[in-house]
Amino acid sequence: MSKFFVLFKTMLKNTFNVVDTKDKKNLKRILFVLFIGIATLPSIASLGFLAREAVFLLLPIQQEGLIISLLLLALSSLIFFMAIFLVPAVYYFSKDSETLLALPLSPDTIVLSKFSISMVYEFLTIFVISTPIIVGYVSIMQPSILFYVMFVIVLITISILPLAFAGLIIMVIMAFVPFFKNRDFFNYASGFLALIFAIGLNYVMGGTATLDQNTLIQMLNNGNNSLLGIMRVAFPNVPFAINALVNLNMIDFVIYLVITAIILFLFVLVSKFIYFRGVIGVNETSASR
């Protein structure tokens, strides 16, 4: 684990090396990011107001848990979609890949370090989307301290499964389909994978389509966040996270953490056997003559 922490620290330092304001190019990048951040503030604030109004509408029929459900579903789906493009860039086509292969590092150490860096990249997306929505939610619900503790832990760990699933898909493709090692070809293929994901997500999430009008009305009348039961989820730990946050259920919270840990362990275990097979020679080119 000591090698992992050293490698992760080095990668993290290189990732945020652009903070050096002495370089004019870096200063322009920082100013551009600040400009984009300021320009998107109205949109971010509108998410909070929208969530607040949604809680007002759902609270009388006791379905306010849909806000938490939709937030976690949206985060998981968005992270997986982004990971389809992020994983190849970080794991295979980054400039440090060849350097790391020459060092006395095991594949699981390299993959776990790159996985942690990918999580850092996703934190900004998670923070920007979740902050205004949860502020609008808690301003009405005023939950207990336990909710805040569990919610922070869920936000920190929610990206693990989408990144692990995307990482497994990409590693299997890179290891057993040689022509995917061509970066230009893979960029086109990533778009196709993203399209398949969007179609599959539309099918998986279509849980309400099978309900007739009377059943839906009955569930609304039952209250007690009964609509959470019809939400189909592609990630097995998300339903437990939703129930833990909505009902402050510690058992579901522990199950969520256990499932997350198991998937992460399996991801690292598989990467130990197939990562080197896919990354070796990824930046090489060949010609017919």
For each residue, the residues with C-beta under 8 A, 3 or more apart:
1: 4 5
2: 5 6
3: 6 7 105 106 109
4: 1 7 8 109 112 113
5: 1 2 8 9
6: 2 3 9 10
7: 3 4 10 11 100 105 109 110 113
8: 4 5 11 12 112 113 116 117
9: 5 6 12 13
10: 6 7 13 14
11: 7 8 14 15 96 113 114 116 117
12: 8 9 15 16 117 120
13: 9 10 16 17
14: 10 11 17 96
15: 11 12 117 120
16: 12 13 19
17: 13 14 20
18: 26 29 30
19: 16 26 30
20: 17 23 26
21: 26 27 30
22: 26 27
23: 20 26 27
24: 27 28
25: 28 29
26: 18 19 20 21 22 23 29 30
27: 21 22 23 24 30 31
28: 24 25 31 32
29: 18 25 26 32 33
30: 18 19 21 26 27 33 34
31: 27 28 34 35
32: 28 29 35 36
33: 29 30 36 37
34: 30 31 37 38
35: 31 32 38 39
36: 32 33 39 40
37: 33 34 40 41
38: 34 35 41
39: 35 36
40: 36 37 43 44 128
41: 37 38 44 45
42: 45 46
43: 40 46 47
44: 40 41 47 48 128 131 132
45: 41 42 48 49 132
46: 42 43 49 50 132
47: 43 44 50 51 129 132 133 136
48: 44 45 51 52 131 132 133 135 136
49: 45 46 52 53 136
50: 46 47 53 54 136
51: 47 48 54 55 67 132 133 134 135 136 137
52: 48 49 55 56 136 137 139 140
53: 49 50 56 57 136
54: 50 51 57 58 66 67 136
55: 51 52 58 59 64 67 136 137 140 141
56: 52 53 59 140
57: 53 54 60
58: 54 55 61 62 63 64 66 67
59: 55 56 62 64 140
60: 57
61: 58 220 221 223
62: 58 59 223 224 225
63: 58 66 220 223 225 226 227
64: 55 58 59 67 137 140 141 225
65: 68 69 225 227 228 242 246 247
66: 54 58 63 69 70 225 227 228
67: 51 54 55 58 64 70 71 133 137
68: 65 71 72 137 242 245 246
69: 65 66 72 73 228 231 242 246
70: 66 67 73 74
71: 67 68 74 75 129 130 133 134
72: 68 69 75 76 154 158 238 241 242 245
73: 69 70 76 77 205 231 233 238
74: 70 71 77 78 129
75: 71 72 78 79 125 126 129 130 158 159
76: 72 73 79 80 158 161 162 233 234 235 238
77: 73 74 80 81 162 201 234
78: 74 75 81 82 125 129
79: 75 76 82 83 122 125 126 158 159 162 163
80: 76 77 83 84 162 163 165 166 197 234 235
81: 77 78 84 194 197 198
82: 78 79 85 86 122 125
83: 79 80 86 87 118 122 162 163 165 166 167
84: 80 81 87 166 169 170 190 193 194 197
85: 82 88 89 190 194
86: 82 83 89 90 118 121 122 166
87: 83 84 90 91 118 163 166 167 170
88: 85 91 92 93 170 174 186 190
89: 85 86 92 93 94
90: 86 87 94 114 117 118 121
91: 87 88 94 97 111 114 167 170 171 275 279
92: 88 89 97 170 174 181 278 279 282
93: 88 89 97 183 186 282 283
94: 89 90 91 97 114
95: 98 99
96: 11 14 99 100
97: 91 92 93 94 100 101 279 282 283
98: 95 101 102 283
99: 95 96 102 103
100: 7 96 97 103 105 110
101: 97 98 276 279 280
102: 98 99
103: 99 100
104:
105: 3 7 100 109 110
106: 3 109 110 272
107: 110 111 271 272 273 275 276
108: 111 112 268 269 271 272 275
109: 3 4 7 105 106 112 113
110: 7 100 105 106 107 113 114 275
111: 91 107 108 114 115 167 268 271 272 275
112: 4 8 108 109 115 116 268
113: 4 7 8 11 109 110 116 117
114: 11 90 91 94 110 111 117 118
115: 111 112 118 119 163 164 167 267 268
116: 8 11 112 113 119 120
117: 8 11 12 15 90 113 114 120 121
118: 83 86 87 90 114 115 121 122 159 163 167
119: 115 116 122 123 159 160 163
120: 12 15 116 117 123
121: 86 90 117 118 124
122: 79 82 83 86 118 119 125 126 159 163
123: 119 120 126 127 159
124: 121 127 128
125: 75 78 79 82 122 128 129
126: 75 79 122 123 129 130 155 158 159
127: 123 124 130 131 155
128: 40 44 124 125 131
129: 47 71 74 75 78 125 126 132 133
130: 71 75 126 127 133 134 155
131: 44 48 127 128 134 135
132: 44 45 46 47 48 51 129 135 136
133: 47 48 51 67 71 129 130 136 137
134: 51 71 130 131 137 138 151
135: 48 51 131 132 138 139
136: 47 48 49 50 51 52 53 54 55 132 133 139 140
137: 51 52 55 64 67 68 133 134 140 141
138: 134 135 141 142 143 147 148
139: 52 135 136 142
140: 52 55 56 59 64 136 137
141: 55 64 137 138
142: 138 139
143: 138 146 147 148 248
144: 147 148 248
145: 148 149
146: 143 149 150 248
147: 138 143 144 150 151 245 248
148: 138 143 144 145 151 152
149: 145 146 152 153
150: 146 147 153 154 244 245 248 253
151: 134 147 148 154 155 245
152: 148 149 155 156
153: 149 150 156 157 257
154: 72 150 151 157 158 241 244 245 256
155: 126 127 130 151 152 158
156: 152 153
157: 153 154 160 257 260
158: 72 75 76 79 126 154 155 161 162 238 241
159: 75 79 118 119 122 123 126 162 163
160: 119 157 163 164 260 263 264
161: 76 158 164 165 235 236 237 238 259 260 263
162: 76 77 79 80 83 158 159 165 166 235
163: 79 80 83 87 115 118 119 122 159 160 166 167
164: 115 160 161 167 168 263 264 266 267
165: 80 83 161 162 168 169 235 263
166: 80 83 84 86 87 162 163 169 170
167: 83 87 91 111 115 118 163 164 170 171 267 271
168: 164 165 171 172 267 270
169: 84 165 166 172 173 193
170: 84 87 88 91 92 166 167 173 174
171: 91 167 168 174 175 270 271 274 275 278
172: 168 169 175 176 274
173: 169 170 176 177 180 189 278
174: 88 92 170 171 177 180 181 278 279 282
175: 171 172 274 275 277 278
176: 172 173
177: 173 174 180
178: 181
179: 182 185
180: 173 174 177 185 186 189
181: 92 174 178 186 278 281 282 284
182: 179 185 186
183: 93 186 187
184: 187 188
185: 179 180 182 188 189
186: 88 93 180 181 182 183 189 190
187: 183 184 190 191
188: 184 185 191 192
189: 173 180 185 186 192 193
190: 84 85 88 186 187 193 194
191: 187 188 194 195
192: 188 189 195 196
193: 84 169 189 190 196 197
194: 81 84 85 190 191 197 198
195: 191 192 198 199
196: 192 193 199 200
197: 80 81 84 193 194 200 201
198: 81 194 195 201 202
199: 195 196 202 203
200: 196 197 203 204 234
201: 77 197 198 204 205 234
202: 198 199 205 206
203: 199 200 206
204: 200 201 232 233 234
205: 73 201 202 231 232 234
206: 202 203 209 210 232
207: 210 211 230 231 232
208: 211 216 230
209: 206
210: 206 207
211: 207 208 215 216 219 230
212: 215 216
213: 216 217
214: 217 218
215: 211 212 218 219
216: 208 211 212 213 219 220
217: 213 214 220 221
218: 214 215 221 222
219: 211 215 216 222 226 227 229 230
220: 61 63 216 217 223 226 227
221: 61 217 218
222: 218 219 226
223: 61 62 63 220 226
224: 62
225: 62 63 64 65 66 228 246 247
226: 63 219 220 222 223 229
227: 63 65 66 219 220 230 231
228: 65 66 69 225 231 242 243 246
229: 219 226
230: 207 208 211 219 227
231: 69 73 205 207 227 228 239 242
232: 204 205 206 207
233: 73 76 204 236 238 239
234: 76 77 80 200 201 204 205
235: 76 80 161 162 165 238
236: 161 233 239 259
237: 161 240 241 255 256 259 260 263
238: 72 73 76 158 161 233 235 241 242
239: 231 233 236 242 243
240: 237 243 244 252 253 255 256 259
241: 72 154 158 237 238 244 245 252 253 256
242: 65 68 69 72 228 231 238 239 245 246
243: 228 239 240 246 247 249 252
244: 150 154 240 241 247 248 249 250 252 253 256
245: 68 72 147 150 151 154 241 242 248
246: 65 68 69 225 228 242 243
247: 65 225 243 244 252
248: 143 144 146 147 150 244 245
249: 243 244 252 253
250: 244 253 254
251: 254 255
252: 240 241 243 244 247 249 255 256
253: 150 240 241 244 249 250 256 257
254: 250 251 257 258
255: 237 240 251 252 258 259
256: 154 237 240 241 244 252 253 259 260
257: 153 157 253 254 260 261
258: 254 255 261 262
259: 161 236 237 240 255 256 262 263
260: 157 160 161 237 256 257 263 264
261: 257 258 264 265
262: 258 259 265 266
263: 160 161 164 165 237 259 260 266 267
264: 160 164 260 261 267 268
265: 261 262 268 269
266: 164 262 263 269 270
267: 115 164 167 168 263 264 270 271
268: 108 111 112 115 264 265 271 272
269: 108 265 266 272 273
270: 168 171 266 267 273 274
271: 107 108 111 167 171 267 268 274 275
272: 106 107 108 111 268 269 275
273: 107 269 270 277
274: 171 172 175 270 271 277 278
275: 91 107 108 110 111 171 175 271 272 278 279
276: 101 107 279 280
277: 175 273 274 280
278: 92 171 173 174 175 181 274 275 282
279: 91 92 97 101 174 275 276 282
280: 101 276 277
281: 181 284
282: 92 93 97 174 181 278 279
283: 93 97 98
284: 181 281
285:
286:
287:
288:
289:
